[in-house]
Amino acid sequence: MKVKKYQRIRNLREDADLTQAALGRAINIPQRTYAYYESGERMIPPHVLCALADYYQVSVDYLLDRTENKKLNR
């Protein structure tokens, strides 16, 4: 099953000048797995969404394209 592409995680990664491999290492997942998430080949599990949100200091809603607001609600 093909899911929606996660364009925001790709944009954030590219804006940070990171490779998929470097980001995978930063959040402790293999590069290939991260590539599947970015391309929409696999859904991103909650623990990975949280790791990405923490890494980029944005909300999970922002990563999922549910808001334009990057800020965390703390």
PDB file of N, H, CA, C and O in Angstrom:
ATOM      1  N   MET A   1       0.833  -1.176   0.000  1.00  0.00           N
ATOM      2  CA  MET A   1       0.000   0.000   0.000  1.00  0.00           C
ATOM      3  C   MET A   1       0.886   1.252   0.000  1.00  0.00           C
ATOM      4  O   MET A   1       1.733   1.419   0.878  1.00  0.00           O
ATOM      5  N   LYS A   2       0.693   2.095  -0.953  1.00  0.00           N
ATOM      6  H   LYS A   2       0.006   1.960  -1.666  1.00  0.00           H
ATOM      7  CA  LYS A   2       1.440   3.353  -1.053  1.00  0.00           C
ATOM      8  C   LYS A   2       0.735   4.407  -0.209  1.00  0.00           C
ATOM      9  O   LYS A   2      -0.475   4.599  -0.323  1.00  0.00           O
ATOM     10  N   VAL A   3       1.496   5.081   0.633  1.00  0.00           N
ATOM     11  H   VAL A   3       2.480   4.925   0.725  1.00  0.00           H
ATOM     12  CA  VAL A   3       0.942   6.133   1.468  1.00  0.00           C
ATOM     13  C   VAL A   3       1.415   7.489   0.939  1.00  0.00           C
ATOM     14  O   VAL A   3       2.237   7.560   0.026  1.00  0.00           O
ATOM     15  N   LYS A   4       0.896   8.530   1.511  1.00  0.00           N
ATOM     16  H   LYS A   4       0.228   8.472   2.253  1.00  0.00           H
ATOM     17  CA  LYS A   4       1.254   9.889   1.109  1.00  0.00           C
ATOM     18  C   LYS A   4       2.745  10.131   1.297  1.00  0.00           C
ATOM     19  O   LYS A   4       3.334   9.696   2.286  1.00  0.00           O
ATOM     20  N   LYS A   5       3.348  10.828   0.343  1.00  0.00           N
ATOM     21  H   LYS A   5       2.870  11.182  -0.461  1.00  0.00           H
ATOM     22  CA  LYS A   5       4.745  11.217   0.479  1.00  0.00           C
ATOM     23  C   LYS A   5       4.881  12.193   1.638  1.00  0.00           C
ATOM     24  O   LYS A   5       4.021  13.049   1.847  1.00  0.00           O
ATOM     25  N   TYR A   6       5.939  12.060   2.367  1.00  0.00           N
ATOM     26  H   TYR A   6       6.637  11.365   2.197  1.00  0.00           H
ATOM     27  CA  TYR A   6       6.206  12.951   3.492  1.00  0.00           C
ATOM     28  C   TYR A   6       7.192  14.026   3.038  1.00  0.00           C
ATOM     29  O   TYR A   6       8.379  13.972   3.356  1.00  0.00           O
ATOM     30  N   GLN A   7       6.681  14.997   2.292  1.00  0.00           N
ATOM     31  H   GLN A   7       5.716  15.041   2.033  1.00  0.00           H
ATOM     32  CA  GLN A   7       7.529  16.036   1.713  1.00  0.00           C
ATOM     33  C   GLN A   7       8.214  16.884   2.780  1.00  0.00           C
ATOM     34  O   GLN A   7       9.348  17.326   2.590  1.00  0.00           O
ATOM     35  N   ARG A   8       7.535  17.111   3.896  1.00  0.00           N
ATOM     36  H   ARG A   8       6.614  16.753   4.051  1.00  0.00           H
ATOM     37  CA  ARG A   8       8.126  17.976   4.922  1.00  0.00           C
ATOM     38  C   ARG A   8       9.406  17.380   5.504  1.00  0.00           C
ATOM     39  O   ARG A   8      10.361  18.113   5.759  1.00  0.00           O
ATOM     40  N   ILE A   9       9.440  16.067   5.716  1.00  0.00           N
ATOM     41  H   ILE A   9       8.664  15.472   5.509  1.00  0.00           H
ATOM     42  CA  ILE A   9      10.659  15.508   6.297  1.00  0.00           C
ATOM     43  C   ILE A   9      11.816  15.604   5.302  1.00  0.00           C
ATOM     44  O   ILE A   9      12.971  15.775   5.691  1.00  0.00           O
ATOM     45  N   ARG A  10      11.491  15.492   4.027  1.00  0.00           N
ATOM     46  H   ARG A  10      10.552  15.353   3.712  1.00  0.00           H
ATOM     47  CA  ARG A  10      12.545  15.664   3.016  1.00  0.00           C
ATOM     48  C   ARG A  10      13.034  17.117   2.999  1.00  0.00           C
ATOM     49  O   ARG A  10      14.238  17.374   2.978  1.00  0.00           O
ATOM     50  N   ASN A  11      12.091  18.056   3.008  1.00  0.00           N
ATOM     51  H   ASN A  11      11.114  17.847   3.025  1.00  0.00           H
ATOM     52  CA  ASN A  11      12.470  19.473   2.984  1.00  0.00           C
ATOM     53  C   ASN A  11      13.318  19.842   4.197  1.00  0.00           C
ATOM     54  O   ASN A  11      14.328  20.531   4.059  1.00  0.00           O
ATOM     55  N   LEU A  12      12.918  19.392   5.374  1.00  0.00           N
ATOM     56  H   LEU A  12      12.097  18.832   5.485  1.00  0.00           H
ATOM     57  CA  LEU A  12      13.689  19.686   6.586  1.00  0.00           C
ATOM     58  C   LEU A  12      15.086  19.091   6.503  1.00  0.00           C
ATOM     59  O   LEU A  12      16.065  19.736   6.877  1.00  0.00           O
ATOM     60  N   ARG A  13      15.176  17.866   6.015  1.00  0.00           N
ATOM     61  H   ARG A  13      14.380  17.342   5.711  1.00  0.00           H
ATOM     62  CA  ARG A  13      16.485  17.218   5.879  1.00  0.00           C
ATOM     63  C   ARG A  13      17.375  17.976   4.914  1.00  0.00           C
ATOM     64  O   ARG A  13      18.544  18.230   5.206  1.00  0.00           O
ATOM     65  N   GLU A  14      16.822  18.339   3.758  1.00  0.00           N
ATOM     66  H   GLU A  14      15.872  18.133   3.521  1.00  0.00           H
ATOM     67  CA  GLU A  14      17.616  19.063   2.768  1.00  0.00           C
ATOM     68  C   GLU A  14      18.003  20.454   3.274  1.00  0.00           C
ATOM     69  O   GLU A  14      19.123  20.909   3.038  1.00  0.00           O
ATOM     70  N   ASP A  15      17.090  21.128   3.965  1.00  0.00           N
ATOM     71  H   ASP A  15      16.181  20.759   4.158  1.00  0.00           H
ATOM     72  CA  ASP A  15      17.401  22.450   4.527  1.00  0.00           C
ATOM     73  C   ASP A  15      18.543  22.369   5.541  1.00  0.00           C
ATOM     74  O   ASP A  15      19.311  23.318   5.700  1.00  0.00           O
ATOM     75  N   ALA A  16      18.647  21.235   6.218  1.00  0.00           N
ATOM     76  H   ALA A  16      18.024  20.464   6.088  1.00  0.00           H
ATOM     77  CA  ALA A  16      19.715  21.035   7.203  1.00  0.00           C
ATOM     78  C   ALA A  16      20.991  20.476   6.553  1.00  0.00           C
ATOM     79  O   ALA A  16      21.966  20.186   7.246  1.00  0.00           O
ATOM     80  N   ASP A  17      20.979  20.328   5.232  1.00  0.00           N
ATOM     81  H   ASP A  17      20.187  20.564   4.669  1.00  0.00           H
ATOM     82  CA  ASP A  17      22.124  19.778   4.481  1.00  0.00           C
ATOM     83  C   ASP A  17      22.544  18.412   5.005  1.00  0.00           C
ATOM     84  O   ASP A  17      23.732  18.137   5.176  1.00  0.00           O
ATOM     85  N   LEU A  18      21.550  17.556   5.258  1.00  0.00           N
ATOM     86  H   LEU A  18      20.586  17.779   5.120  1.00  0.00           H
ATOM     87  CA  LEU A  18      21.822  16.200   5.741  1.00  0.00           C
ATOM     88  C   LEU A  18      21.514  15.186   4.655  1.00  0.00           C
ATOM     89  O   LEU A  18      20.611  15.389   3.844  1.00  0.00           O
ATOM     90  N   THR A  19      22.260  14.104   4.641  1.00  0.00           N
ATOM     91  H   THR A  19      22.994  13.939   5.300  1.00  0.00           H
ATOM     92  CA  THR A  19      21.919  12.972   3.787  1.00  0.00           C
ATOM     93  C   THR A  19      20.918  12.097   4.532  1.00  0.00           C
ATOM     94  O   THR A  19      20.743  12.230   5.743  1.00  0.00           O
ATOM     95  N   GLN A  20      20.275  11.216   3.808  1.00  0.00           N
ATOM     96  H   GLN A  20      20.418  11.108   2.824  1.00  0.00           H
ATOM     97  CA  GLN A  20      19.378  10.261   4.454  1.00  0.00           C
ATOM     98  C   GLN A  20      20.154   9.402   5.446  1.00  0.00           C
ATOM     99  O   GLN A  20      19.649   9.086   6.524  1.00  0.00           O
ATOM    100  N   ALA A  21      21.362   9.029   5.092  1.00  0.00           N
ATOM    101  H   ALA A  21      21.772   9.286   4.217  1.00  0.00           H
ATOM    102  CA  ALA A  21      22.183   8.193   5.983  1.00  0.00           C
ATOM    103  C   ALA A  21      22.508   8.940   7.277  1.00  0.00           C
ATOM    104  O   ALA A  21      22.425   8.367   8.363  1.00  0.00           O
ATOM    105  N   ALA A  22      22.877  10.213   7.163  1.00  0.00           N
ATOM    106  H   ALA A  22      22.944  10.678   6.281  1.00  0.00           H
ATOM    107  CA  ALA A  22      23.226  10.998   8.356  1.00  0.00           C
ATOM    108  C   ALA A  22      22.010  11.169   9.263  1.00  0.00           C
ATOM    109  O   ALA A  22      22.123  11.059  10.484  1.00  0.00           O
ATOM    110  N   LEU A  23      20.867  11.434   8.679  1.00  0.00           N
ATOM    111  H   LEU A  23      20.775  11.524   7.687  1.00  0.00           H
ATOM    112  CA  LEU A  23      19.668  11.584   9.494  1.00  0.00           C
ATOM    113  C   LEU A  23      19.281  10.255  10.123  1.00  0.00           C
ATOM    114  O   LEU A  23      18.884  10.210  11.287  1.00  0.00           O
ATOM    115  N   GLY A  24      19.391   9.183   9.367  1.00  0.00           N
ATOM    116  H   GLY A  24      19.713   9.219   8.421  1.00  0.00           H
ATOM    117  CA  GLY A  24      19.108   7.865   9.924  1.00  0.00           C
ATOM    118  C   GLY A  24      19.973   7.564  11.132  1.00  0.00           C
ATOM    119  O   GLY A  24      19.487   7.055  12.142  1.00  0.00           O
ATOM    120  N   ARG A  25      21.259   7.880  11.027  1.00  0.00           N
ATOM    121  H   ARG A  25      21.653   8.293  10.206  1.00  0.00           H
ATOM    122  CA  ARG A  25      22.150   7.673  12.169  1.00  0.00           C
ATOM    123  C   ARG A  25      21.716   8.528  13.355  1.00  0.00           C
ATOM    124  O   ARG A  25      21.762   8.076  14.499  1.00  0.00           O
ATOM    125  N   ALA A  26      21.295   9.764  13.082  1.00  0.00           N
ATOM    126  H   ALA A  26      21.258  10.131  12.153  1.00  0.00           H
ATOM    127  CA  ALA A  26      20.910  10.684  14.158  1.00  0.00           C
ATOM    128  C   ALA A  26      19.687  10.194  14.930  1.00  0.00           C
ATOM    129  O   ALA A  26      19.569  10.433  16.132  1.00  0.00           O
ATOM    130  N   ILE A  27      18.773   9.504  14.232  1.00  0.00           N
ATOM    131  H   ILE A  27      18.869   9.309  13.256  1.00  0.00           H
ATOM    132  CA  ILE A  27      17.562   9.024  14.918  1.00  0.00           C
ATOM    133  C   ILE A  27      17.547   7.498  15.056  1.00  0.00           C
ATOM    134  O   ILE A  27      16.540   6.902  15.439  1.00  0.00           O
ATOM    135  N   ASN A  28      18.681   6.888  14.736  1.00  0.00           N
ATOM    136  H   ASN A  28      19.499   7.371  14.425  1.00  0.00           H
ATOM    137  CA  ASN A  28      18.889   5.454  14.966  1.00  0.00           C
ATOM    138  C   ASN A  28      17.995   4.538  14.122  1.00  0.00           C
ATOM    139  O   ASN A  28      17.395   3.590  14.629  1.00  0.00           O
ATOM    140  N   ILE A  29      17.922   4.846  12.826  1.00  0.00           N
ATOM    141  H   ILE A  29      18.409   5.616  12.414  1.00  0.00           H
ATOM    142  CA  ILE A  29      17.251   3.948  11.883  1.00  0.00           C
ATOM    143  C   ILE A  29      18.138   3.828  10.636  1.00  0.00           C
ATOM    144  O   ILE A  29      18.899   4.747  10.333  1.00  0.00           O
ATOM    145  N   PRO A  30      18.048   2.711   9.916  1.00  0.00           N
ATOM    146  CA  PRO A  30      18.850   2.558   8.700  1.00  0.00           C
ATOM    147  C   PRO A  30      18.448   3.561   7.611  1.00  0.00           C
ATOM    148  O   PRO A  30      17.296   3.988   7.539  1.00  0.00           O
ATOM    149  N   GLN A  31      19.407   3.921   6.781  1.00  0.00           N
ATOM    150  H   GLN A  31      20.343   3.574   6.840  1.00  0.00           H
ATOM    151  CA  GLN A  31      19.145   4.865   5.692  1.00  0.00           C
ATOM    152  C   GLN A  31      18.009   4.390   4.804  1.00  0.00           C
ATOM    153  O   GLN A  31      17.140   5.181   4.436  1.00  0.00           O
ATOM    154  N   ARG A  32      18.004   3.116   4.455  1.00  0.00           N
ATOM    155  H   ARG A  32      18.710   2.474   4.753  1.00  0.00           H
ATOM    156  CA  ARG A  32      16.978   2.582   3.550  1.00  0.00           C
ATOM    157  C   ARG A  32      15.589   2.724   4.168  1.00  0.00           C
ATOM    158  O   ARG A  32      14.631   3.064   3.473  1.00  0.00           O
ATOM    159  N   THR A  33      15.480   2.467   5.453  1.00  0.00           N
ATOM    160  H   THR A  33      16.259   2.191   6.017  1.00  0.00           H
ATOM    161  CA  THR A  33      14.198   2.608   6.140  1.00  0.00           C
ATOM    162  C   THR A  33      13.738   4.059   6.087  1.00  0.00           C
ATOM    163  O   THR A  33      12.577   4.343   5.792  1.00  0.00           O
ATOM    164  N   TYR A  34      14.667   4.981   6.377  1.00  0.00           N
ATOM    165  H   TYR A  34      15.611   4.750   6.616  1.00  0.00           H
ATOM    166  CA  TYR A  34      14.318   6.395   6.310  1.00  0.00           C
ATOM    167  C   TYR A  34      13.870   6.763   4.894  1.00  0.00           C
ATOM    168  O   TYR A  34      12.900   7.503   4.728  1.00  0.00           O
ATOM    169  N   ALA A  35      14.556   6.263   3.888  1.00  0.00           N
ATOM    170  H   ALA A  35      15.344   5.663   4.023  1.00  0.00           H
ATOM    171  CA  ALA A  35      14.197   6.561   2.495  1.00  0.00           C
ATOM    172  C   ALA A  35      12.776   6.087   2.191  1.00  0.00           C
ATOM    173  O   ALA A  35      12.032   6.767   1.484  1.00  0.00           O
ATOM    174  N   TYR A  36      12.399   4.923   2.721  1.00  0.00           N
ATOM    175  H   TYR A  36      13.003   4.371   3.295  1.00  0.00           H
ATOM    176  CA  TYR A  36      11.028   4.439   2.536  1.00  0.00           C
ATOM    177  C   TYR A  36      10.018   5.401   3.155  1.00  0.00           C
ATOM    178  O   TYR A  36       8.965   5.652   2.568  1.00  0.00           O
ATOM    179  N   TYR A  37      10.320   5.934   4.316  1.00  0.00           N
ATOM    180  H   TYR A  37      11.175   5.731   4.793  1.00  0.00           H
ATOM    181  CA  TYR A  37       9.419   6.888   4.958  1.00  0.00           C
ATOM    182  C   TYR A  37       9.301   8.154   4.124  1.00  0.00           C
ATOM    183  O   TYR A  37       8.199   8.646   3.879  1.00  0.00           O
ATOM    184  N   GLU A  38      10.420   8.667   3.697  1.00  0.00           N
ATOM    185  H   GLU A  38      11.315   8.267   3.895  1.00  0.00           H
ATOM    186  CA  GLU A  38      10.431   9.927   2.946  1.00  0.00           C
ATOM    187  C   GLU A  38       9.668   9.800   1.634  1.00  0.00           C
ATOM    188  O   GLU A  38       8.981  10.738   1.229  1.00  0.00           O
ATOM    189  N   SER A  39       9.774   8.673   0.974  1.00  0.00           N
ATOM    190  H   SER A  39      10.332   7.911   1.303  1.00  0.00           H
ATOM    191  CA  SER A  39       9.126   8.470  -0.319  1.00  0.00           C
ATOM    192  C   SER A  39       7.671   8.041  -0.204  1.00  0.00           C
ATOM    193  O   SER A  39       6.949   8.018  -1.201  1.00  0.00           O
ATOM    194  N   GLY A  40       7.237   7.701   1.005  1.00  0.00           N
ATOM    195  H   GLY A  40       7.823   7.719   1.815  1.00  0.00           H
ATOM    196  CA  GLY A  40       5.867   7.247   1.178  1.00  0.00           C
ATOM    197  C   GLY A  40       5.678   5.754   0.945  1.00  0.00           C
ATOM    198  O   GLY A  40       4.547   5.272   0.891  1.00  0.00           O
ATOM    199  N   GLU A  41       6.779   5.020   0.808  1.00  0.00           N
ATOM    200  H   GLU A  41       7.698   5.411   0.853  1.00  0.00           H
ATOM    201  CA  GLU A  41       6.686   3.571   0.628  1.00  0.00           C
ATOM    202  C   GLU A  41       6.207   2.888   1.912  1.00  0.00           C
ATOM    203  O   GLU A  41       5.589   1.825   1.870  1.00  0.00           O
ATOM    204  N   ARG A  42       6.502   3.515   3.042  1.00  0.00           N
ATOM    205  H   ARG A  42       7.004   4.379   3.076  1.00  0.00           H
ATOM    206  CA  ARG A  42       6.063   2.996   4.346  1.00  0.00           C
ATOM    207  C   ARG A  42       5.537   4.146   5.191  1.00  0.00           C
ATOM    208  O   ARG A  42       5.993   5.283   5.071  1.00  0.00           O
ATOM    209  N   MET A  43       4.581   3.834   6.040  1.00  0.00           N
ATOM    210  H   MET A  43       4.211   2.910   6.138  1.00  0.00           H
ATOM    211  CA  MET A  43       4.099   4.829   6.995  1.00  0.00           C
ATOM    212  C   MET A  43       5.140   5.008   8.091  1.00  0.00           C
ATOM    213  O   MET A  43       5.831   4.060   8.463  1.00  0.00           O
ATOM    214  N   ILE A  44       5.245   6.216   8.598  1.00  0.00           N
ATOM    215  H   ILE A  44       4.683   6.986   8.296  1.00  0.00           H
ATOM    216  CA  ILE A  44       6.208   6.494   9.659  1.00  0.00           C
ATOM    217  C   ILE A  44       5.590   6.107  10.996  1.00  0.00           C
ATOM    218  O   ILE A  44       4.534   6.629  11.354  1.00  0.00           O
ATOM    219  N   PRO A  45       6.223   5.199  11.747  1.00  0.00           N
ATOM    220  CA  PRO A  45       5.671   4.814  13.046  1.00  0.00           C
ATOM    221  C   PRO A  45       5.773   5.970  14.053  1.00  0.00           C
ATOM    222  O   PRO A  45       6.630   6.844  13.920  1.00  0.00           O
ATOM    223  N   PRO A  46       4.899   5.963  15.045  1.00  0.00           N
ATOM    224  CA  PRO A  46       4.876   7.066  16.018  1.00  0.00           C
ATOM    225  C   PRO A  46       6.222   7.365  16.667  1.00  0.00           C
ATOM    226  O   PRO A  46       6.569   8.533  16.840  1.00  0.00           O
ATOM    227  N   HIS A  47       6.987   6.337  17.029  1.00  0.00           N
ATOM    228  H   HIS A  47       6.705   5.389  16.889  1.00  0.00           H
ATOM    229  CA  HIS A  47       8.261   6.615  17.699  1.00  0.00           C
ATOM    230  C   HIS A  47       9.253   7.314  16.775  1.00  0.00           C
ATOM    231  O   HIS A  47      10.086   8.088  17.246  1.00  0.00           O
ATOM    232  N   VAL A  48       9.183   7.060  15.481  1.00  0.00           N
ATOM    233  H   VAL A  48       8.506   6.432  15.098  1.00  0.00           H
ATOM    234  CA  VAL A  48      10.058   7.739  14.530  1.00  0.00           C
ATOM    235  C   VAL A  48       9.567   9.167  14.302  1.00  0.00           C
ATOM    236  O   VAL A  48      10.378  10.087  14.194  1.00  0.00           O
ATOM    237  N   LEU A  49       8.253   9.360  14.228  1.00  0.00           N
ATOM    238  H   LEU A  49       7.595   8.612  14.315  1.00  0.00           H
ATOM    239  CA  LEU A  49       7.713  10.716  14.123  1.00  0.00           C
ATOM    240  C   LEU A  49       8.167  11.573  15.299  1.00  0.00           C
ATOM    241  O   LEU A  49       8.564  12.725  15.122  1.00  0.00           O
ATOM    242  N   CYS A  50       8.108  11.018  16.470  1.00  0.00           N
ATOM    243  H   CYS A  50       7.786  10.082  16.614  1.00  0.00           H
ATOM    244  CA  CYS A  50       8.546  11.744  17.673  1.00  0.00           C
ATOM    245  C   CYS A  50      10.036  12.055  17.613  1.00  0.00           C
ATOM    246  O   CYS A  50      10.456  13.152  17.982  1.00  0.00           O
ATOM    247  N   ALA A  51      10.839  11.095  17.150  1.00  0.00           N
ATOM    248  H   ALA A  51      10.497  10.204  16.851  1.00  0.00           H
ATOM    249  CA  ALA A  51      12.279  11.322  17.038  1.00  0.00           C
ATOM    250  C   ALA A  51      12.583  12.430  16.025  1.00  0.00           C
ATOM    251  O   ALA A  51      13.453  13.269  16.263  1.00  0.00           O
ATOM    252  N   LEU A  52      11.877  12.433  14.912  1.00  0.00           N
ATOM    253  H   LEU A  52      11.171  11.752  14.719  1.00  0.00           H
ATOM    254  CA  LEU A  52      12.072  13.476  13.907  1.00  0.00           C
ATOM    255  C   LEU A  52      11.632  14.841  14.435  1.00  0.00           C
ATOM    256  O   LEU A  52      12.328  15.839  14.247  1.00  0.00           O
ATOM    257  N   ALA A  53      10.486  14.876  15.090  1.00  0.00           N
ATOM    258  H   ALA A  53       9.921  14.066  15.243  1.00  0.00           H
ATOM    259  CA  ALA A  53       9.993  16.136  15.658  1.00  0.00           C
ATOM    260  C   ALA A  53      10.979  16.674  16.692  1.00  0.00           C
ATOM    261  O   ALA A  53      11.259  17.873  16.716  1.00  0.00           O
ATOM    262  N   ASP A  54      11.501  15.806  17.538  1.00  0.00           N
ATOM    263  H   ASP A  54      11.273  14.832  17.518  1.00  0.00           H
ATOM    264  CA  ASP A  54      12.487  16.223  18.534  1.00  0.00           C
ATOM    265  C   ASP A  54      13.773  16.715  17.861  1.00  0.00           C
ATOM    266  O   ASP A  54      14.343  17.731  18.260  1.00  0.00           O
ATOM    267  N   TYR A  55      14.213  15.997  16.853  1.00  0.00           N
ATOM    268  H   TYR A  55      13.750  15.172  16.528  1.00  0.00           H
ATOM    269  CA  TYR A  55      15.452  16.360  16.162  1.00  0.00           C
ATOM    270  C   TYR A  55      15.348  17.755  15.539  1.00  0.00           C
ATOM    271  O   TYR A  55      16.248  18.581  15.686  1.00  0.00           O
ATOM    272  N   TYR A  56      14.237  18.000  14.842  1.00  0.00           N
ATOM    273  H   TYR A  56      13.506  17.329  14.722  1.00  0.00           H
ATOM    274  CA  TYR A  56      14.050  19.276  14.157  1.00  0.00           C
ATOM    275  C   TYR A  56      13.390  20.343  15.031  1.00  0.00           C
ATOM    276  O   TYR A  56      13.268  21.496  14.618  1.00  0.00           O
ATOM    277  N   GLN A  57      12.971  19.969  16.218  1.00  0.00           N
ATOM    278  H   GLN A  57      13.070  19.033  16.554  1.00  0.00           H
ATOM    279  CA  GLN A  57      12.283  20.862  17.150  1.00  0.00           C
ATOM    280  C   GLN A  57      11.045  21.490  16.503  1.00  0.00           C
ATOM    281  O   GLN A  57      10.841  22.704  16.529  1.00  0.00           O
ATOM    282  N   VAL A  58      10.233  20.608  15.926  1.00  0.00           N
ATOM    283  H   VAL A  58      10.398  19.622  15.905  1.00  0.00           H
ATOM    284  CA  VAL A  58       8.955  21.005  15.335  1.00  0.00           C
ATOM    285  C   VAL A  58       7.876  20.073  15.873  1.00  0.00           C
ATOM    286  O   VAL A  58       8.175  19.077  16.532  1.00  0.00           O
ATOM    287  N   SER A  59       6.636  20.400  15.592  1.00  0.00           N
ATOM    288  H   SER A  59       6.393  21.209  15.058  1.00  0.00           H
ATOM    289  CA  SER A  59       5.545  19.542  16.043  1.00  0.00           C
ATOM    290  C   SER A  59       5.350  18.372  15.077  1.00  0.00           C
ATOM    291  O   SER A  59       5.704  18.454  13.901  1.00  0.00           O
ATOM    292  N   VAL A  60       4.790  17.303  15.588  1.00  0.00           N
ATOM    293  H   VAL A  60       4.502  17.237  16.544  1.00  0.00           H
ATOM    294  CA  VAL A  60       4.445  16.156  14.744  1.00  0.00           C
ATOM    295  C   VAL A  60       3.393  16.588  13.723  1.00  0.00           C
ATOM    296  O   VAL A  60       3.422  16.140  12.576  1.00  0.00           O
ATOM    297  N   ASP A  61       2.472  17.448  14.131  1.00  0.00           N
ATOM    298  H   ASP A  61       2.448  17.811  15.062  1.00  0.00           H
ATOM    299  CA  ASP A  61       1.458  17.951  13.190  1.00  0.00           C
ATOM    300  C   ASP A  61       2.122  18.662  12.005  1.00  0.00           C
ATOM    301  O   ASP A  61       1.656  18.548  10.871  1.00  0.00           O
ATOM    302  N   TYR A  62       3.195  19.385  12.266  1.00  0.00           N
ATOM    303  H   TYR A  62       3.573  19.478  13.187  1.00  0.00           H
ATOM    304  CA  TYR A  62       3.914  20.042  11.173  1.00  0.00           C
ATOM    305  C   TYR A  62       4.517  18.994  10.234  1.00  0.00           C
ATOM    306  O   TYR A  62       4.416  19.124   9.014  1.00  0.00           O
ATOM    307  N   LEU A  63       5.135  17.972  10.792  1.00  0.00           N
ATOM    308  H   LEU A  63       5.216  17.867  11.784  1.00  0.00           H
ATOM    309  CA  LEU A  63       5.726  16.915   9.958  1.00  0.00           C
ATOM    310  C   LEU A  63       4.683  16.237   9.093  1.00  0.00           C
ATOM    311  O   LEU A  63       4.963  15.858   7.956  1.00  0.00           O
ATOM    312  N   LEU A  64       3.476  16.081   9.629  1.00  0.00           N
ATOM    313  H   LEU A  64       3.249  16.388  10.553  1.00  0.00           H
ATOM    314  CA  LEU A  64       2.402  15.394   8.910  1.00  0.00           C
ATOM    315  C   LEU A  64       1.589  16.328   8.021  1.00  0.00           C
ATOM    316  O   LEU A  64       0.575  15.925   7.451  1.00  0.00           O
ATOM    317  N   ASP A  65       2.040  17.581   7.903  1.00  0.00           N
ATOM    318  H   ASP A  65       2.864  17.908   8.366  1.00  0.00           H
ATOM    319  CA  ASP A  65       1.392  18.556   7.037  1.00  0.00           C
ATOM    320  C   ASP A  65      -0.026  18.901   7.498  1.00  0.00           C
ATOM    321  O   ASP A  65      -0.900  19.212   6.690  1.00  0.00           O
ATOM    322  N   ARG A  66      -0.233  18.837   8.825  1.00  0.00           N
ATOM    323  H   ARG A  66       0.478  18.584   9.482  1.00  0.00           H
ATOM    324  CA  ARG A  66      -1.539  19.171   9.385  1.00  0.00           C
ATOM    325  C   ARG A  66      -1.609  20.624   9.829  1.00  0.00           C
ATOM    326  O   ARG A  66      -2.683  21.126  10.161  1.00  0.00           O
ATOM    327  N   THR A  67      -0.463  21.300   9.836  1.00  0.00           N
ATOM    328  H   THR A  67       0.409  20.892   9.566  1.00  0.00           H
ATOM    329  CA  THR A  67      -0.386  22.707  10.210  1.00  0.00           C
ATOM    330  C   THR A  67       0.816  23.336   9.528  1.00  0.00           C
ATOM    331  O   THR A  67       1.764  22.647   9.151  1.00  0.00           O
ATOM    332  N   GLU A  68       0.766  24.631   9.378  1.00  0.00           N
ATOM    333  H   GLU A  68      -0.004  25.191   9.685  1.00  0.00           H
ATOM    334  CA  GLU A  68       1.913  25.376   8.862  1.00  0.00           C
ATOM    335  C   GLU A  68       2.796  25.877   9.998  1.00  0.00           C
ATOM    336  O   GLU A  68       3.893  26.385   9.763  1.00  0.00           O
ATOM    337  N   ASN A  69       2.313  25.733  11.228  1.00  0.00           N
ATOM    338  H   ASN A  69       1.422  25.321  11.419  1.00  0.00           H
ATOM    339  CA  ASN A  69       3.021  26.218  12.411  1.00  0.00           C
ATOM    340  C   ASN A  69       4.062  25.196  12.844  1.00  0.00           C
ATOM    341  O   ASN A  69       3.716  24.081  13.235  1.00  0.00           O
ATOM    342  N   LYS A  70       5.341  25.572  12.774  1.00  0.00           N
ATOM    343  H   LYS A  70       5.622  26.478  12.456  1.00  0.00           H
ATOM    344  CA  LYS A  70       6.423  24.672  13.173  1.00  0.00           C
ATOM    345  C   LYS A  70       6.554  24.548  14.680  1.00  0.00           C
ATOM    346  O   LYS A  70       7.098  23.561  15.175  1.00  0.00           O
ATOM    347  N   LYS A  71       6.061  25.539  15.419  1.00  0.00           N
ATOM    348  H   LYS A  71       5.619  26.341  15.017  1.00  0.00           H
ATOM    349  CA  LYS A  71       6.304  25.604  16.854  1.00  0.00           C
ATOM    350  C   LYS A  71       5.697  24.436  17.616  1.00  0.00           C
ATOM    351  O   LYS A  71       4.622  23.931  17.291  1.00  0.00           O
ATOM    352  N   LEU A  72       6.429  24.032  18.638  1.00  0.00           N
ATOM    353  H   LEU A  72       7.302  24.441  18.902  1.00  0.00           H
ATOM    354  CA  LEU A  72       5.930  23.000  19.539  1.00  0.00           C
ATOM    355  C   LEU A  72       4.990  23.634  20.537  1.00  0.00           C
ATOM    356  O   LEU A  72       5.198  24.775  20.950  1.00  0.00           O
ATOM    357  N   ASN A  73       3.966  22.915  20.927  1.00  0.00           N
ATOM    358  H   ASN A  73       3.797  21.988  20.592  1.00  0.00           H
ATOM    359  CA  ASN A  73       3.054  23.390  21.970  1.00  0.00           C
ATOM    360  C   ASN A  73       3.502  22.804  23.283  1.00  0.00           C
ATOM    361  O   ASN A  73       3.184  21.659  23.606  1.00  0.00           O
ATOM    362  N   ARG A  74       4.244  23.594  24.046  1.00  0.00           N
ATOM    363  H   ARG A  74       4.501  24.524  23.784  1.00  0.00           H
ATOM    364  CA  ARG A  74       4.766  23.107  25.322  1.00  0.00           C
ATOM    365  C   ARG A  74       4.189  23.889  26.453  1.00  0.00           C
ATOM    366  O   ARG A  74       4.510  23.626  27.612  1.00  0.00           O
TER     367      ARG A  74
END
